[in-house]
Amino acid sequence: MSLPRVLVTAAATAALLVTLAACASTAATSSSTTAASSSASASASSDSAECTGVRVVVETGDLAVENGPAGSTCISTTAPIAATAVLADAGLKTEGTTQYGDQVVCRVNGVPAADFALTAADGSQYFETCAAMPAAFAYWSLWVKPAGGEWAYAEEGLSTLQLQPGESLELLFTLNGAPASPSS
């Protein structure tokens, strides 16, 4: 027996609202962000090198841009640190959306640019305006990996997410469903 379509749609809508409500929780104070940021420093490292701080990974997937923000950096820290501080220390600048602020990542270091055509699977082209939620086929997602654990979607947005030493943070651009999750 299958559930009526109305119930399935209502359940999906409720799940989305719960997720957005979690993202809209009060932001961490700027003094704690500043304190965490001042105790952290960036050091370039390869993906295979051990990182005792917080590893920041940017993966652009099938997004073909020159000089894109892809790569991996280890941010040295011995204390919990705000995701916004980790990204700043890694030299990454994110842009949110008009509707959701920086709880939704629209661009990383200007990618995808407003004049960059994103091609959907059906061949149509889309240009990201950062007004509302990005297109379902072309978006940045935020992932967290605990020390020794597996990648999972972040349960909070950038402005409230706190990371522990040994964790990893990934910004992953998915285009037409690929990649569906981090590769490392």
FIKOLZA-1660 file (N, C-alpha, C; in steps of 0.1 Angstrom, whole numbers, plus 5000, padded with zeros to 4 digits):
% residues 184
   i   px   py   pz ch aa at
   1 5009 4988 5000  A  M  N
   1 5000 5000 5000  A  M CA
   1 5009 5012 5000  A  M  C
   2 5006 5022 4991  A  S  N
   2 5015 5034 4991  A  S CA
   2 5007 5045 4997  A  S  C
   3 5014 5055 5002  A  L  N
   3 5008 5067 5008  A  L CA
   3 5003 5076 4997  A  L  C
   4 4992 5083 5000  A  P  N
   4 4987 5093 4990  A  P CA
   4 4998 5103 4987  A  P  C
   5 4999 5108 4975  A  R  N
   5 5009 5118 4971  A  R CA
   5 5008 5130 4980  A  R  C
   6 4997 5135 4984  A  V  N
   6 4995 5146 4993  A  V CA
   6 5003 5144 5006  A  V  C
   7 5002 5132 5012  A  L  N
   7 5009 5130 5024  A  L CA
   7 5024 5129 5022  A  L  C
   8 5029 5124 5011  A  V  N
   8 5043 5123 5008  A  V CA
   8 5048 5137 5006  A  V  C
   9 5041 5146 4998  A  T  N
   9 5045 5159 4996  A  T CA
   9 5045 5167 5009  A  T  C
  10 5035 5165 5018  A  A  N
  10 5034 5172 5030  A  A CA
  10 5046 5168 5039  A  A  C
  11 5050 5155 5039  A  A  N
  11 5061 5151 5047  A  A CA
  11 5074 5157 5042  A  A  C
  12 5076 5157 5029  A  A  N
  12 5088 5163 5023  A  A CA
  12 5089 5178 5026  A  A  C
  13 5077 5185 5026  A  T  N
  13 5077 5199 5029  A  T CA
  13 5080 5202 5044  A  T  C
  14 5075 5193 5052  A  A  N
  14 5078 5194 5067  A  A CA
  14 5093 5192 5069  A  A  C
  15 5099 5182 5063  A  A  N
  15 5113 5180 5065  A  A CA
  15 5121 5191 5060  A  A  C
  16 5118 5198 5049  A  L  N
  16 5125 5210 5044  A  L CA
  16 5124 5221 5054  A  L  C
  17 5112 5223 5060  A  L  N
  17 5110 5234 5069  A  L CA
  17 5118 5232 5082  A  L  C
  18 5118 5219 5087  A  V  N
  18 5126 5216 5098  A  V CA
  18 5141 5219 5096  A  V  C
  19 5146 5215 5084  A  T  N
  19 5160 5218 5080  A  T CA
  19 5163 5233 5080  A  T  C
  20 5154 5240 5073  A  L  N
  20 5156 5255 5072  A  L CA
  20 5155 5261 5086  A  L  C
  21 5146 5257 5095  A  A  N
  21 5145 5262 5108  A  A CA
  21 5158 5260 5116  A  A  C
  22 5164 5248 5114  A  A  N
  22 5177 5245 5121  A  A CA
  22 5188 5255 5115  A  A  C
  23 5187 5258 5103  A  C  N
  23 5197 5267 5097  A  C CA
  23 5195 5281 5101  A  C  C
  24 5183 5285 5105  A  A  N
  24 5180 5298 5109  A  A CA
  24 5182 5301 5124  A  A  C
  25 5188 5292 5131  A  S  N
  25 5191 5294 5145  A  S CA
  25 5201 5305 5147  A  S  C
  26 5201 5310 5159  A  T  N
  26 5210 5322 5162  A  T CA
  26 5224 5320 5158  A  T  C
  27 5230 5329 5152  A  A  N
  27 5244 5329 5148  A  A CA
  27 5253 5330 5160  A  A  C
  28 5265 5324 5159  A  A  N
  28 5275 5324 5169  A  A CA
  28 5280 5339 5170  A  A  C
  29 5283 5343 5182  A  T  N
  29 5287 5357 5184  A  T CA
  29 5300 5360 5177  A  T  C
  30 5302 5372 5173  A  S  N
  30 5315 5376 5166  A  S CA
  30 5327 5375 5175  A  S  C
  31 5326 5376 5188  A  S  N
  31 5337 5375 5197  A  S CA
  31 5342 5361 5197  A  S  C
  32 5334 5351 5197  A  S  N
  32 5338 5337 5197  A  S CA
  32 5344 5333 5184  A  S  C
  33 5339 5339 5173  A  T  N
  33 5344 5337 5160  A  T CA
  33 5358 5343 5159  A  T  C
  34 5360 5355 5164  A  T  N
  34 5372 5362 5164  A  T CA
  34 5383 5354 5172  A  T  C
  35 5379 5350 5184  A  A  N
  35 5388 5342 5192  A  A CA
  35 5392 5330 5186  A  A  C
  36 5383 5322 5180  A  A  N
  36 5387 5310 5173  A  A CA
  36 5396 5313 5161  A  A  C
  37 5392 5323 5154  A  S  N
  37 5400 5327 5142  A  S CA
  37 5414 5331 5146  A  S  C
  38 5416 5338 5157  A  S  N
  38 5429 5342 5161  A  S CA
  38 5438 5331 5165  A  S  C
  39 5432 5319 5169  A  S  N
  39 5440 5308 5173  A  S CA
  39 5443 5298 5162  A  S  C
  40 5438 5301 5150  A  A  N
  40 5439 5292 5139  A  A CA
  40 5448 5298 5128  A  A  C
  41 5455 5290 5121  A  S  N
  41 5463 5295 5109  A  S CA
  41 5462 5284 5098  A  S  C
  42 5463 5289 5086  A  A  N
  42 5462 5281 5074  A  A CA
  42 5476 5276 5070  A  A  C
  43 5477 5263 5066  A  S  N
  43 5489 5258 5060  A  S CA
  43 5485 5249 5049  A  S  C
  44 5490 5251 5037  A  A  N
  44 5487 5243 5025  A  A CA
  44 5492 5229 5028  A  A  C
  45 5484 5219 5024  A  S  N
  45 5488 5205 5025  A  S CA
  45 5481 5197 5015  A  S  C
  46 5487 5185 5012  A  S  N
  46 5480 5176 5003  A  S CA
  46 5469 5169 5009  A  S  C
  47 5460 5163 5001  A  D  N
  47 5448 5156 5007  A  D CA
  47 5453 5144 5016  A  D  C
  48 5464 5138 5013  A  S  N
  48 5468 5126 5020  A  S CA
  48 5475 5130 5033  A  S  C
  49 5480 5142 5035  A  A  N
  49 5487 5146 5047  A  A CA
  49 5477 5147 5059  A  A  C
  50 5483 5143 5070  A  E  N
  50 5474 5143 5082  A  E CA
  50 5472 5157 5087  A  E  C
  51 5460 5160 5091  A  C  N
  51 5456 5173 5095  A  C CA
  51 5451 5172 5109  A  C  C
  52 5457 5178 5119  A  T  N
  52 5453 5177 5133  A  T CA
  52 5443 5189 5136  A  T  C
  53 5443 5198 5127  A  G  N
  53 5433 5210 5129  A  G CA
  53 5421 5206 5121  A  G  C
  54 5416 5215 5113  A  V  N
  54 5404 5213 5105  A  V CA
  54 5408 5214 5090  A  V  C
  55 5405 5203 5083  A  R  N
  55 5408 5203 5068  A  R CA
  55 5396 5209 5061  A  R  C
  56 5399 5218 5052  A  V  N
  56 5389 5224 5043  A  V CA
  56 5391 5219 5029  A  V  C
  57 5381 5214 5023  A  V  N
  57 5381 5208 5010  A  V CA
  57 5371 5215 5001  A  V  C
  58 5375 5219 4989  A  V  N
  58 5366 5225 4979  A  V CA
  58 5367 5217 4967  A  V  C
  59 5355 5211 4963  A  E  N
  59 5355 5203 4951  A  E CA
  59 5344 5208 4942  A  E  C
  60 5349 5211 4929  A  T  N
  60 5340 5217 4920  A  T CA
  60 5333 5207 4910  A  T  C
  61 5336 5195 4912  A  G  N
  61 5330 5184 4904  A  G CA
  61 5331 5187 4889  A  G  C
  62 5320 5186 4882  A  D  N
  62 5320 5188 4867  A  D CA
  62 5319 5203 4863  A  D  C
  63 5320 5212 4872  A  L  N
  63 5319 5226 4869  A  L CA
  63 5333 5230 4863  A  L  C
  64 5333 5232 4850  A  A  N
  64 5345 5235 4843  A  A CA
  64 5348 5250 4843  A  A  C
  65 5356 5254 4853  A  V  N
  65 5360 5268 4854  A  V CA
  65 5375 5269 4856  A  V  C
  66 5381 5279 4850  A  E  N
  66 5395 5281 4851  A  E CA
  66 5398 5288 4865  A  E  C
  67 5409 5284 4871  A  N  N
  67 5413 5289 4884  A  N CA
  67 5402 5289 4894  A  N  C
  68 5394 5278 4894  A  G  N
  68 5384 5276 4904  A  G CA
  68 5389 5274 4918  A  G  C
  69 5381 5274 4928  A  P  N
  69 5385 5273 4942  A  P CA
  69 5388 5259 4947  A  P  C
  70 5390 5249 4938  A  A  N
  70 5392 5235 4942  A  A CA
  70 5405 5233 4949  A  A  C
  71 5405 5224 4959  A  G  N
  71 5417 5221 4966  A  G CA
  71 5415 5218 4980  A  G  C
  72 5425 5216 4988  A  S  N
  72 5424 5212 5002  A  S CA
  72 5435 5220 5010  A  S  C
  73 5431 5224 5022  A  T  N
  73 5440 5231 5031  A  T CA
  73 5437 5227 5045  A  T  C
  74 5448 5226 5053  A  C  N
  74 5446 5223 5067  A  C CA
  74 5447 5236 5075  A  C  C
  75 5437 5239 5083  A  I  N
  75 5437 5250 5092  A  I CA
  75 5441 5245 5106  A  I  C
  76 5453 5250 5111  A  S  N
  76 5458 5246 5124  A  S CA
  76 5449 5252 5135  A  S  C
  77 5444 5244 5143  A  T  N
  77 5436 5249 5155  A  T CA
  77 5436 5238 5165  A  T  C
  78 5436 5242 5178  A  T  N
  78 5435 5232 5189  A  T CA
  78 5422 5233 5197  A  T  C
  79 5413 5242 5192  A  A  N
  79 5401 5245 5198  A  A CA
  79 5390 5245 5188  A  A  C
  80 5377 5244 5193  A  P  N
  80 5366 5245 5183  A  P CA
  80 5367 5258 5176  A  P  C
  81 5362 5258 5163  A  I  N
  81 5363 5270 5155  A  I CA
  81 5351 5271 5146  A  I  C
  82 5347 5283 5144  A  A  N
  82 5335 5286 5135  A  A CA
  82 5339 5283 5121  A  A  C
  83 5329 5277 5113  A  A  N
  83 5331 5274 5099  A  A CA
  83 5335 5286 5091  A  A  C
  84 5329 5298 5095  A  T  N
  84 5332 5310 5088  A  T CA
  84 5347 5314 5090  A  T  C
  85 5352 5312 5101  A  A  N
  85 5366 5315 5104  A  A CA
  85 5375 5305 5097  A  A  C
  86 5371 5292 5096  A  V  N
  86 5379 5282 5089  A  V CA
  86 5380 5286 5074  A  V  C
  87 5369 5290 5068  A  L  N
  87 5369 5294 5054  A  L CA
  87 5377 5306 5052  A  L  C
  88 5376 5316 5060  A  A  N
  88 5384 5328 5059  A  A CA
  88 5399 5325 5060  A  A  C
  89 5403 5317 5070  A  D  N
  89 5417 5314 5071  A  D CA
  89 5422 5306 5060  A  D  C
  90 5413 5299 5053  A  A  N
  90 5417 5291 5041  A  A CA
  90 5417 5300 5028  A  A  C
  91 5414 5312 5030  A  G  N
  91 5414 5322 5018  A  G CA
  91 5401 5320 5009  A  G  C
  92 5391 5315 5015  A  L  N
  92 5378 5313 5007  A  L CA
  92 5368 5323 5011  A  L  C
  93 5361 5328 5001  A  K  N
  93 5350 5338 5004  A  K CA
  93 5338 5332 4998  A  K  C
  94 5328 5331 5007  A  T  N
  94 5315 5326 5002  A  T CA
  94 5305 5337 5001  A  T  C
  95 5295 5335 4992  A  E  N
  95 5284 5345 4990  A  E CA
  95 5271 5337 4992  A  E  C
  96 5263 5343 5000  A  G  N
  96 5250 5336 5003  A  G CA
  96 5240 5341 4993  A  G  C
  97 5227 5339 4997  A  T  N
  97 5216 5344 4988  A  T CA
  97 5208 5355 4994  A  T  C
  98 5201 5363 4986  A  T  N
  98 5193 5373 4992  A  T CA
  98 5183 5368 5001  A  T  C
  99 5176 5357 4998  A  Q  N
  99 5165 5352 5006  A  Q CA
  99 5170 5345 5019  A  Q  C
 100 5181 5338 5018  A  Y  N
 100 5186 5329 5029  A  Y CA
 100 5199 5334 5036  A  Y  C
 101 5205 5345 5031  A  G  N
 101 5217 5350 5036  A  G CA
 101 5228 5340 5034  A  G  C
 102 5238 5339 5044  A  D  N
 102 5249 5330 5042  A  D CA
 102 5246 5316 5048  A  D  C
 103 5233 5313 5051  A  Q  N
 103 5229 5300 5055  A  Q CA
 103 5229 5291 5042  A  Q  C
 104 5228 5296 5030  A  V  N
 104 5229 5289 5018  A  V CA
 104 5241 5294 5010  A  V  C
 105 5250 5286 5006  A  V  N
 105 5261 5290 4998  A  V CA
 105 5258 5291 4983  A  V  C
 106 5259 5303 4978  A  C  N
 106 5256 5305 4963  A  C CA
 106 5269 5305 4955  A  C  C
 107 5280 5311 4960  A  R  N
 107 5292 5312 4953  A  R CA
 107 5304 5310 4963  A  R  C
 108 5315 5304 4958  A  V  N
 108 5327 5303 4965  A  V CA
 108 5338 5309 4956  A  V  C
 109 5344 5320 4962  A  N  N
 109 5354 5327 4955  A  N CA
 109 5349 5332 4941  A  N  C
 110 5336 5336 4941  A  G  N
 110 5330 5341 4928  A  G CA
 110 5325 5330 4919  A  G  C
 111 5326 5317 4923  A  V  N
 111 5322 5306 4914  A  V CA
 111 5309 5300 4919  A  V  C
 112 5299 5298 4910  A  P  N
 112 5299 5301 4896  A  P CA
 112 5296 5316 4894  A  P  C
 113 5302 5323 4885  A  A  N
 113 5300 5337 4883  A  A CA
 113 5286 5339 4877  A  A  C
 114 5281 5351 4879  A  A  N
 114 5267 5354 4875  A  A CA
 114 5266 5353 4860  A  A  C
 115 5276 5355 4852  A  D  N
 115 5276 5354 4838  A  D CA
 115 5280 5340 4832  A  D  C
 116 5282 5330 4841  A  F  N
 116 5286 5317 4837  A  F CA
 116 5274 5308 4835  A  F  C
 117 5273 5303 4823  A  A  N
 117 5261 5294 4819  A  A CA
 117 5263 5281 4825  A  A  C
 118 5254 5277 4834  A  L  N
 118 5253 5263 4839  A  L CA
 118 5243 5255 4830  A  L  C
 119 5248 5244 4825  A  T  N
 119 5239 5237 4815  A  T CA
 119 5233 5225 4822  A  T  C
 120 5220 5225 4822  A  A  N
 120 5212 5214 4828  A  A CA
 120 5213 5202 4819  A  A  C
 121 5209 5190 4824  A  A  N
 121 5209 5178 4817  A  A CA
 121 5200 5178 4804  A  A  C
 122 5190 5187 4804  A  D  N
 122 5181 5188 4792  A  D CA
 122 5187 5198 4782  A  D  C
 123 5199 5203 4785  A  G  N
 123 5205 5213 4776  A  G CA
 123 5202 5227 4778  A  G  C
 124 5192 5230 4786  A  S  N
 124 5189 5244 4789  A  S CA
 124 5200 5251 4798  A  S  C
 125 5201 5264 4797  A  Q  N
 125 5211 5271 4804  A  Q CA
 125 5205 5279 4815  A  Q  C
 126 5213 5280 4826  A  Y  N
 126 5208 5287 4838  A  Y CA
 126 5220 5296 4843  A  Y  C
 127 5216 5308 4847  A  F  N
 127 5226 5317 4853  A  F CA
 127 5222 5320 4867  A  F  C
 128 5232 5317 4877  A  E  N
 128 5229 5318 4891  A  E CA
 128 5229 5333 4895  A  E  C
 129 5218 5338 4901  A  T  N
 129 5216 5351 4905  A  T CA
 129 5218 5353 4920  A  T  C
 130 5218 5343 4928  A  C  N
 130 5219 5343 4942  A  C CA
 130 5208 5350 4949  A  C  C
 131 5196 5350 4943  A  A  N
 131 5184 5356 4948  A  A CA
 131 5178 5347 4959  A  A  C
 132 5176 5334 4955  A  A  N
 132 5169 5325 4964  A  A CA
 132 5177 5312 4964  A  A  C
 133 5170 5301 4966  A  M  N
 133 5177 5288 4966  A  M CA
 133 5183 5285 4953  A  M  C
 134 5195 5281 4952  A  P  N
 134 5201 5277 4938  A  P CA
 134 5193 5266 4932  A  P  C
 135 5195 5265 4919  A  A  N
 135 5188 5255 4911  A  A CA
 135 5191 5241 4916  A  A  C
 136 5182 5232 4916  A  A  N
 136 5183 5219 4921  A  A CA
 136 5194 5210 4914  A  A  C
 137 5197 5214 4902  A  F  N
 137 5207 5207 4894  A  F CA
 137 5221 5213 4895  A  F  C
 138 5223 5225 4901  A  A  N
 138 5236 5232 4902  A  A CA
 138 5237 5240 4915  A  A  C
 139 5244 5234 4925  A  Y  N
 139 5244 5240 4938  A  Y CA
 139 5257 5236 4946  A  Y  C
 140 5260 5245 4955  A  W  N
 140 5271 5241 4965  A  W CA
 140 5264 5235 4977  A  W  C
 141 5270 5224 4982  A  S  N
 141 5265 5218 4994  A  S CA
 141 5276 5218 5004  A  S  C
 142 5273 5217 5017  A  L  N
 142 5282 5218 5028  A  L CA
 142 5282 5205 5035  A  L  C
 143 5294 5199 5036  A  W  N
 143 5296 5186 5042  A  W CA
 143 5306 5186 5054  A  W  C
 144 5304 5178 5064  A  V  N
 144 5313 5177 5075  A  V CA
 144 5316 5162 5077  A  V  C
 145 5329 5160 5080  A  K  N
 145 5334 5146 5083  A  K CA
 145 5341 5146 5096  A  K  C
 146 5336 5139 5106  A  P  N
 146 5342 5138 5119  A  P CA
 146 5356 5130 5118  A  P  C
 147 5365 5132 5127  A  A  N
 147 5377 5125 5127  A  A CA
 147 5374 5110 5126  A  A  C
 148 5379 5103 5117  A  G  N
 148 5377 5089 5115  A  G CA
 148 5364 5085 5111  A  G  C
 149 5355 5094 5107  A  G  N
 149 5342 5091 5103  A  G CA
 149 5339 5093 5088  A  G  C
 150 5326 5093 5085  A  E  N
 150 5322 5094 5071  A  E CA
 150 5316 5108 5068  A  E  C
 151 5317 5112 5056  A  W  N
 151 5311 5125 5052  A  W CA
 151 5296 5125 5054  A  W  C
 152 5290 5136 5058  A  A  N
 152 5275 5138 5060  A  A CA
 152 5272 5152 5057  A  A  C
 153 5260 5155 5052  A  Y  N
 153 5256 5169 5050  A  Y CA
 153 5257 5176 5063  A  Y  C
 154 5261 5189 5063  A  A  N
 154 5261 5197 5075  A  A CA
 154 5247 5199 5080  A  A  C
 155 5245 5198 5093  A  E  N
 155 5232 5200 5098  A  E CA
 155 5229 5215 5101  A  E  C
 156 5239 5224 5099  A  E  N
 156 5237 5238 5101  A  E CA
 156 5243 5246 5090  A  E  C
 157 5240 5258 5089  A  G  N
 157 5246 5267 5079  A  G CA
 157 5259 5272 5084  A  G  C
 158 5267 5279 5075  A  L  N
 158 5280 5284 5078  A  L CA
 158 5280 5293 5090  A  L  C
 159 5270 5301 5092  A  S  N
 159 5271 5311 5102  A  S CA
 159 5270 5305 5116  A  S  C
 160 5265 5293 5118  A  T  N
 160 5263 5287 5131  A  T CA
 160 5272 5274 5133  A  T  C
 161 5277 5269 5122  A  L  N
 161 5285 5256 5123  A  L CA
 161 5298 5258 5130  A  L  C
 162 5300 5250 5140  A  Q  N
 162 5313 5249 5147  A  Q CA
 162 5320 5236 5144  A  Q  C
 163 5333 5237 5142  A  L  N
 163 5341 5225 5139  A  L CA
 163 5351 5222 5150  A  L  C
 164 5354 5209 5152  A  Q  N
 164 5363 5204 5162  A  Q CA
 164 5376 5201 5155  A  Q  C
 165 5388 5202 5162  A  P  N
 165 5400 5197 5156  A  P CA
 165 5399 5183 5152  A  P  C
 166 5404 5179 5140  A  G  N
 166 5403 5166 5135  A  G CA
 166 5392 5164 5125  A  G  C
 167 5382 5174 5125  A  E  N
 167 5371 5173 5115  A  E CA
 167 5375 5179 5102  A  E  C
 168 5367 5176 5092  A  S  N
 168 5369 5182 5078  A  S CA
 168 5356 5189 5074  A  S  C
 169 5358 5199 5066  A  L  N
 169 5346 5207 5061  A  L CA
 169 5348 5207 5046  A  L  C
 170 5337 5204 5038  A  E  N
 170 5338 5204 5024  A  E CA
 170 5327 5212 5018  A  E  C
 171 5331 5220 5008  A  L  N
 171 5321 5227 4999  A  L CA
 171 5322 5220 4986  A  L  C
 172 5311 5214 4982  A  L  N
 172 5310 5205 4970  A  L CA
 172 5300 5211 4960  A  L  C
 173 5305 5213 4948  A  F  N
 173 5295 5218 4938  A  F CA
 173 5290 5206 4930  A  F  C
 174 5277 5204 4930  A  T  N
 174 5271 5193 4923  A  T CA
 174 5264 5199 4910  A  T  C
 175 5267 5193 4899  A  L  N
 175 5261 5197 4886  A  L CA
 175 5254 5185 4880  A  L  C
 176 5241 5186 4878  A  N  N
 176 5234 5174 4872  A  N CA
 176 5236 5161 4880  A  N  C
 177 5236 5163 4893  A  G  N
 177 5236 5151 4902  A  G CA
 177 5250 5145 4904  A  G  C
 178 5261 5151 4899  A  A  N
 178 5274 5146 4901  A  A CA
 178 5284 5157 4905  A  A  C
 179 5292 5154 4914  A  P  N
 179 5292 5142 4923  A  P CA
 179 5281 5144 4933  A  P  C
 180 5276 5132 4938  A  A  N
 180 5265 5132 4947  A  A CA
 180 5271 5134 4962  A  A  C
 181 5283 5131 4964  A  S  N
 181 5290 5132 4977  A  S CA
 181 5304 5134 4975  A  S  C
 182 5311 5139 4986  A  P  N
 182 5326 5141 4985  A  P CA
 182 5333 5129 4980  A  P  C
 183 5344 5131 4973  A  S  N
 183 5352 5120 4967  A  S CA
 183 5363 5115 4977  A  S  C
 184 5367 5124 4986  A  S  N
 184 5378 5120 4995  A  S CA
 184 5373 5116 5009  A  S  C
% end
